[in-house]
Amino acid sequence: MPDGNGPNLFPRFEGRKPTVVIVGCGFGGLEAAHRLVKYDVELVLIDRTNHHLFQPLLYQVSTAALSPADIASPIRALLGNSPNVSVILGEVTGVDKDKREVFIRDTGIVSYDYLLLATGSAYAWFGHDEWAKHAAVLKTLPDALQIRRRILESFDWAESRRDPQEVKALTSFVIVGGGPTGVELAGSLGELTRATLRSEYRHIDPSKARIVLIDAAPRILLAFPEELSAYATRALEGLGVEVRCNASCEMIDGSGVTINGERIEAANVFWCAGTRAEPVAEWLGASAARNGGVEVTSECSIPGYPEIFSVGDVASFKGEDGTPLPGLAPVAKQQGEYVAKVIASRIGAGKHPGPFVYKNLGTMAVIGRSHAVAVLGKIKLTGSLAWLAWSLVHLFLLIGFRNRIIVFVNWAWAYVTYGRGSRLVEGRVRQELEDDHLAGLEKCRPASPPEHA
């Protein structure tokens, strides 16, 4: 039995209002919760963190453009004031489909009438899990803060080193994965090193930092039209980023990477490659797609269990062209809204919406200051116009008026001054760089490292 021993926190009783359990408060889960809170249901939200995270802007936290509070909001503040909402901080370890129970580690059991699984995804290492010890990922706030610490402290270390090879390794950054996350991280890092940090060091020149973006595909942003991919490549190269396509990552260790037989010594490797769904299919004993996503019906439900739904990255839903929908925020939000309508119809509070149909409103990726690409239906945008569209869409999608104002002010200030206001690093350099998961570059560790106050 999964680790969920403990009391049944929400037992099911005949005659009581139905209990809807939502596991995961990302875009899909939160959207469904917002829609369901107005109905006569008992709504139970379960998440491993106490906040909703706006992941599309996570890379800006990692490059000191925004602070964590700018892109995250406490779940309880968003929904906790509603009398029919309970929020449980915990990790789900399994589901009993027949008893309709969810097991929460070190907490207990929650019974449900309807269950929505929206747990998101994690990065896949393509059979090389040992690389996770040396490469940082970008999925959570702690991940972003770790990358920010690595970037800023690498320059601080390099400032006090005198061996050119040490300095070169410390100021070399390799980003694996040429999708939107990798491209946006590379572009933001290029701006940080060539504008913000350029004049702040006496003994090193951050603008000469080496940033390498690699991808095994023939071009970056493979989901975009070829001309937009070419534009993104030129924009990145204008920021000093080396774009390597058809580049197979053969090894990642504590001192760098090996790509197509070529060795790159780098203190920082950031992994933005493939993703895998969290273990929903395993919990349910259901069929899974290649990425681990559970296969769902046209109602986004599990075959044979119409009361269990799965949305977002953990659902494998084939679009009109027969290919699975991408793991994007708009997909999760639309599915969350749809599931809420289906549940409302089941409890007699609305009309059934029919089968789910995804409305593709477009895809976007930002490369840097005034550079972005966007596909909006048949319209293709690049440059400042695409950047403006990207900015407006992301401001609109942000949760909370305060967050929108703060992010807008930070963006405006950065646009005018090239400044980055979130560059404080907690802890000591020695403690961080001696951890193999953070750096692992032996020759970059001085015998008597300085300590920060």
C-alpha positions in Angstrom: 0.0 0.0 0.0 1.3 3.5 -0.8 2.6 5.6 2.1 -0.6 7.2 3.3 -1.3 5.7 6.7 -3.3 7.9 8.9 -6.8 9.2 9.4 -9.3 9.6 6.6 -9.4 13.4 6.5 -12.5 13.6 4.3 -14.5 10.4 4.5 -17.4 9.9 2.1 -20.9 9.8 3.6 -24.2 9.3 1.9 -26.1 12.5 1.5 -23.2 14.9 1.9 -22.1 17.2 -0.9 -19.7 15.7 -3.4 -16.0 16.0 -2.7 -13.7 17.1 -5.5 -10.0 16.4 -4.9 -7.5 18.3 -7.0 -3.9 17.1 -6.9 -1.5 19.8 -8.1 -2.1 23.5 -8.1 -0.5 24.4 -11.4 -2.3 26.0 -14.3 -4.8 23.2 -14.8 -5.5 22.4 -11.2 -5.9 26.1 -10.2 -8.1 26.9 -13.2 -10.4 24.0 -12.3 -10.5 25.1 -8.6 -11.4 28.6 -9.6 -14.3 27.3 -11.7 -15.6 24.8 -9.1 -15.4 26.9 -6.0 -18.8 28.5 -6.8 -20.6 25.2 -6.8 -22.0 23.2 -3.8 -19.0 20.8 -3.5 -16.3 20.1 -1.0 -13.1 21.2 -2.7 -9.8 19.7 -1.5 -6.5 20.9 -3.0 -3.3 18.9 -2.4 0.1 20.2 -3.4 3.7 19.6 -2.4 4.3 23.4 -2.1 2.1 26.2 -0.6 2.1 28.3 -3.7 1.0 28.5 -7.3 4.1 29.1 -9.6 4.0 30.9 -12.9 6.6 28.7 -14.6 6.9 30.6 -17.9 8.8 33.3 -16.0 10.9 31.0 -13.9 13.9 31.6 -16.0 13.8 35.3 -15.1 14.2 34.4 -11.4 17.2 32.3 -12.3 18.8 35.2 -14.1 18.0 37.8 -11.4 15.4 39.7 -13.4 12.6 38.9 -10.9 12.3 37.7 -7.4 10.4 34.5 -6.4 7.4 36.4 -4.9 6.9 38.1 -8.2 5.8 34.9 -10.0 4.3 32.9 -7.1 1.2 33.3 -5.0 0.1 31.3 -1.9 -2.6 28.8 -2.7 -4.5 29.7 0.5 -4.5 33.4 -0.4 -6.0 32.5 -3.8 -8.7 30.1 -2.7 -8.4 29.5 1.0 -10.9 32.0 2.1 -13.7 30.1 0.5 -15.8 28.1 3.0 -15.9 25.0 0.9 -12.1 24.9 0.2 -9.5 22.9 2.1 -5.8 23.1 1.2 -3.5 20.2 2.2 0.3 20.5 2.0 1.6 17.0 1.2 2.9 14.6 -1.3 0.5 12.1 -2.9 1.9 8.6 -3.1 -0.9 6.7 -4.7 -4.6 6.4 -5.6 -7.0 3.5 -4.9 -9.4 3.8 -7.8 -12.0 1.3 -6.4 -12.2 2.8 -2.9 -11.8 6.3 -4.3 -9.0 7.3 -2.0 -5.9 9.4 -2.3 -2.9 8.6 -0.1 -0.8 11.4 1.2 2.6 10.7 2.7 2.8 11.3 6.5 -0.7 12.8 6.5 -3.4 10.3 5.8 -6.2 9.5 3.3 -8.6 11.7 1.4 -11.7 10.2 -0.1 -13.2 11.7 -3.3 -16.2 11.6 -5.5 -14.3 13.3 -8.3 -10.5 13.4 -8.7 -8.5 15.7 -10.9 -4.8 14.9 -11.3 -2.7 17.8 -12.5 0.7 17.1 -11.0 2.8 18.5 -13.9 6.1 17.1 -15.2 9.8 16.7 -14.3 12.8 16.6 -16.5 13.9 13.3 -18.2 17.5 12.4 -18.4 17.2 9.9 -21.3 18.6 7.0 -19.4 21.5 9.1 -17.8 20.1 9.8 -14.3 23.7 10.2 -13.1 23.8 13.5 -15.0 21.3 15.0 -12.5 24.2 15.2 -10.0 26.0 17.7 -12.1 23.4 19.6 -14.1 20.9 22.0 -12.6 17.2 22.0 -13.8 14.6 24.7 -14.0 11.2 23.5 -12.7 10.7 24.9 -9.2 11.6 28.1 -7.2 14.4 26.3 -5.4 15.7 25.2 -8.9 15.7 28.8 -10.1 17.4 30.1 -7.0 20.0 27.5 -7.2 20.8 28.5 -10.8 20.8 32.2 -9.9 23.3 31.4 -7.1 25.5 29.4 -9.4 25.6 32.1 -12.0 26.3 35.0 -9.7 28.8 33.2 -7.5 30.7 31.9 -10.5 31.6 35.4 -11.4 32.4 36.3 -7.8 34.8 33.3 -7.7 36.3 34.1 -11.1 37.1 37.7 -9.9 39.5 36.3 -7.3 41.1 33.7 -9.4 44.3 34.2 -11.4 44.6 31.0 -13.4 43.1 31.8 -16.8 41.8 28.2 -17.2 39.9 28.5 -13.9 38.4 31.8 -14.9 37.4 30.4 -18.3 35.7 27.4 -16.8 33.9 29.4 -14.1 32.5 31.8 -16.7 31.4 29.1 -19.1 27.8 28.0 -19.2 26.3 25.1 -21.1 22.5 24.9 -21.6 21.2 21.6 -22.9 17.9 21.8 -24.7 16.8 24.2 -27.5 13.1 24.5 -26.7 11.5 27.6 -25.3 13.0 27.2 -21.8 16.5 26.7 -23.0 16.3 29.6 -25.5 14.8 32.0 -23.0 17.4 31.1 -20.4 20.2 31.5 -22.8 19.0 34.9 -24.0 18.4 36.2 -20.5 21.8 34.9 -19.4 23.4 36.6 -22.4 21.8 40.0 -21.5 22.9 39.5 -17.8 26.5 38.9 -18.7 26.9 41.4 -21.5 24.9 44.3 -20.0 24.1 44.2 -16.3 27.4 42.6 -15.0 29.7 44.0 -17.6 31.1 47.0 -15.6 30.9 45.6 -12.1 34.1 43.6 -12.0 37.7 44.8 -12.0 39.7 41.7 -12.9 37.3 39.9 -15.2 35.0 40.9 -18.1 31.6 39.1 -17.7 30.8 40.1 -21.3 33.3 37.5 -22.4 31.5 34.7 -20.7 31.0 31.7 -22.9 27.3 30.6 -23.2 26.7 27.4 -25.3 23.1 26.3 -26.2 23.0 22.7 -27.5 20.3 20.6 -29.0 20.2 17.2 -30.7 17.6 18.5 -33.2 18.6 20.1 -36.5 17.4 23.5 -35.2 16.3 25.2 -32.0 12.6 25.9 -31.3 11.6 22.9 -33.4 7.9 23.4 -32.8 8.1 26.8 -34.5 8.3 27.5 -38.2 11.8 27.3 -39.7 12.1 31.0 -40.4 11.3 31.9 -36.7 13.8 29.3 -35.6 16.4 31.0 -37.8 15.5 34.4 -36.4 15.9 33.1 -32.8 19.3 31.7 -33.7 20.5 35.0 -35.0 19.1 36.9 -32.0 20.9 34.6 -29.6 24.2 34.8 -31.5 23.8 38.6 -31.3 23.9 38.2 -27.5 27.1 36.1 -27.8 25.4 32.7 -27.4 26.9 29.8 -29.3 24.1 27.8 -30.8 25.0 24.1 -31.5 22.4 22.0 -33.3 22.7 18.3 -34.2 24.8 18.2 -31.0 24.5 15.1 -29.0 25.3 15.3 -25.3 27.5 12.3 -24.5 28.6 13.1 -21.0 27.9 15.5 -18.1 30.2 15.4 -15.1 31.6 17.7 -12.4 33.8 19.7 -14.8 31.8 20.1 -17.9 30.2 18.3 -20.9 31.2 16.3 -23.9 29.3 17.1 -27.1 29.9 15.0 -30.3 33.3 14.1 -28.9 34.2 17.7 -28.0 35.0 18.6 -24.4 33.7 21.9 -23.0 35.0 22.7 -19.5 32.3 24.5 -17.7 31.4 25.0 -14.0 27.7 25.4 -14.9 25.5 23.0 -16.9 21.8 23.7 -17.1 19.4 21.0 -18.3 16.4 22.1 -20.2 15.8 19.1 -22.4 13.0 16.5 -22.4 10.4 16.1 -19.7 8.5 13.2 -18.3 5.1 13.2 -16.6 4.8 12.7 -12.9 3.8 9.1 -11.9 0.0 9.4 -12.4 -0.1 6.4 -14.8 1.7 4.3 -12.2 -0.7 5.3 -9.4 -3.7 4.4 -11.6 -2.2 1.3 -13.3 -3.3 3.0 -16.5 -1.8 3.1 -20.0 0.9 5.7 -20.5 2.2 7.5 -23.5 5.9 7.7 -24.3 6.5 10.6 -22.0 4.7 8.9 -19.1 1.5 10.9 -19.5 -1.7 8.9 -18.8 -3.9 8.3 -21.8 -7.3 10.0 -21.4 -10.7 10.0 -23.1 -12.3 12.9 -24.9 -13.6 14.1 -21.5 -10.0 14.1 -20.1 -11.0 11.2 -17.9 -9.3 7.8 -17.3 -10.8 5.0 -19.4 -13.1 3.0 -17.2 -13.1 5.6 -14.4 -15.1 8.6 -15.5 -14.8 10.2 -12.1 -11.0 10.5 -12.4 -9.6 13.2 -14.7 -6.1 14.1 -15.8 -5.0 17.4 -17.4 -1.8 19.2 -18.4 1.6 17.6 -18.6 0.4 14.3 -17.0 -2.3 13.8 -19.6 -1.8 12.4 -23.1 -4.6 13.9 -25.1 -4.5 13.7 -28.9 -5.4 16.8 -30.8 -7.3 17.1 -34.1 -4.1 16.2 -36.0 -3.6 13.0 -34.0 -0.6 14.2 -32.1 -0.5 14.7 -28.3 -1.1 18.2 -27.2 2.0 20.0 -26.0 2.8 20.6 -22.3 2.0 24.3 -22.4 0.1 26.5 -19.9 -2.8 27.2 -22.2 -3.4 23.5 -22.7 -3.5 22.9 -19.0 -5.8 25.9 -18.3 -8.3 25.0 -21.0 -8.4 21.4 -19.8 -8.8 22.5 -16.2 -11.7 24.8 -17.2 -13.3 22.0 -19.3 -13.1 19.4 -16.5 -14.8 21.9 -14.1 -17.7 22.1 -16.6 -17.9 18.3 -16.8 -18.0 17.9 -13.0 -20.6 20.7 -12.8 -22.8 18.9 -15.3 -22.4 15.7 -13.3 -23.7 17.3 -10.1 -26.6 18.9 -12.0 -25.2 22.4 -12.0 -24.6 22.9 -15.7 -24.7 21.5 -19.2 -22.2 19.0 -20.5 -19.7 20.8 -22.7 -19.2 17.9 -25.1 -15.8 16.5 -26.0 -12.7 18.6 -25.2 -11.3 20.6 -28.1 -8.1 22.6 -27.7 -8.2 26.1 -29.0 -4.6 26.9 -30.1 -4.2 30.7 -29.4 -0.6 30.7 -30.5 2.9 29.9 -29.2 5.6 32.4 -28.2 9.2 32.4 -27.0 11.3 35.4 -26.0 15.0 35.6 -26.8 16.0 38.8 -25.0 15.5 42.6 -25.1 13.0 43.4 -27.9 13.6 40.0 -29.5 10.9 37.3 -29.5 9.1 35.0 -31.9 5.3 34.3 -31.9 2.9 32.3 -34.0 -0.7 33.5 -33.6 -2.8 31.4 -35.9 -1.6 32.2 -39.4 0.3 35.3 -38.2 4.0 35.0 -37.5 5.8 37.7 -35.6 9.4 38.5 -34.8 11.3 41.3 -33.1 9.8 44.1 -31.0 6.2 43.4 -32.0 6.5 39.7 -30.9 8.3 40.8 -27.7 5.5 43.2 -26.9 2.8 40.5 -27.6 4.8 38.1 -25.4 5.0 40.6 -22.5 1.3 41.5 -22.6 0.2 37.8 -22.7 2.4 36.9 -19.8 1.3 39.9 -17.7 -2.3 38.9 -18.3 -1.7 35.3 -17.3 0.1 36.2 -14.1 -2.0 35.5 -11.0 -2.8 38.6 -8.9 -2.9 42.3 -9.6 0.1 43.0 -7.3 2.3 40.5 -9.3 1.4 42.1 -12.6 2.3 45.6 -11.4 5.6 44.5 -9.8 6.7 42.5 -12.9 5.7 45.4 -15.2 7.8 47.8 -13.1 10.7 45.5 -13.0 10.6 44.9 -16.8 10.3 48.7 -17.5 13.2 49.4 -15.2 15.3 46.7 -16.7 14.5 47.9 -20.2 15.6 51.4 -19.5 18.6 50.7 -17.3 19.6 47.1 -18.1 19.5 46.5 -14.4 18.6 43.3 -12.5 17.3 44.0 -9.0 17.2 40.4 -7.6 20.9 39.6 -7.2 21.3 38.8 -3.5 22.9 35.5 -2.8 22.4 33.8 0.5 24.9 31.4 2.1 28.6 31.0 1.6 30.4 30.4 -1.7 32.5 27.6 -0.2 29.5 25.7 1.0 27.8 25.9 -2.3 30.7 25.1 -4.6 31.9 22.2 -2.6 28.6 20.5 -3.3 29.0 18.3 -6.4 25.4 19.0 -7.4 26.1 22.7 -7.7 29.5 22.9 -9.3 31.9 19.9 -9.0 34.7 21.6 -10.9 37.7 20.6 -8.8 40.2 23.0 -10.2 37.8 25.9 -9.6 37.9 25.3 -5.8 40.6 27.4 -4.2 42.4 26.0 -1.2 41.2 28.8 1.1 38.0 30.1 -0.4 36.7 33.5 0.8 33.6 33.5 3.0 30.7 35.9 2.5 29.2 37.7 5.4 
